Amino acid sequence: MKSNKYKEKANFLGELIAEKRKACHFSQNVLASKMQLMGINIGKNDISKIEAGKRLIRDYELLAIKDILNLELNNLHL
């Protein structure tokens, strides 16, 4: 059976995203709304699942999150 998880997580950036979102004083709803304004169909529940490592992050979602939260993704150390 195919699995989209590694070490029981669908992504490893969720914790970083949550940390940066909170540092920007954005709620999950605010982040989702900002992404929706960029044309990305995502909701608060999706943000919650991403941050918990329970949902894959699509590449275009990651790029939008990077821009909104001013994330530096060049030298990730996981």
Sequence and secondary structure as in RCSB ss.txt:
>XXXX:A:sequence
MKSNKYKEKANFLGELIAEKRKACHFSQNVLASKMQLMGINIGKNDISKIEAGKRLIRDYELLAIKDILNLELNN
LHL
>XXXX:A:secstr
     BTTBS SSHHHHHHHHHHTT  HHHHHHHHHHTT    HHHHHHHHTT S   HHHHHHHHHHHT   TT
   
